[in-house]
Amino acid sequence: GASESPAVAWSGVPNSTKSLALILDDPDAPNGRFTHWIVFNIPPDSHGIPQAQTNSKVLANGAQQGQNSAGSRNYYPPCPPIGTTHRYVFRLYAVDMDISQPTANRESIDWALTGHTIASTEFTTTFKR
């Protein structure tokens, strides 16, 4: 359901990739962009992130979770105001390094990705309550 972290899979990662970063945003949030999930240092040879991740800093495959806009380290489920439809944008970044951030939030992840993104892709979906 919407409250469980989604299963995410990918292919076609550039050969020079050292790690992947996944960011899930709601650009339609009432107070501006809301980041629902940050996962970084995903091994480039992994085939995705399994569903229902815990709020641990380090996942089973060695990837790390950063802080979402609610200040927690996990997937934050969509919850648009009743009667509205929001866009949810998944962005996957191929990165030329491992990201070293003691407490990664959106600002520090954006900073780390600057100049180190080899390629990126995005997928947008919508959700309405």
Summary of the structure (lengths in Angstrom):
residues: 129
radius of gyration: 14.1
end to end distance: 13.0
largest distance: 44.4
contacts: 361
relative contact order: 0.26
helix: 6%
strand: 35%
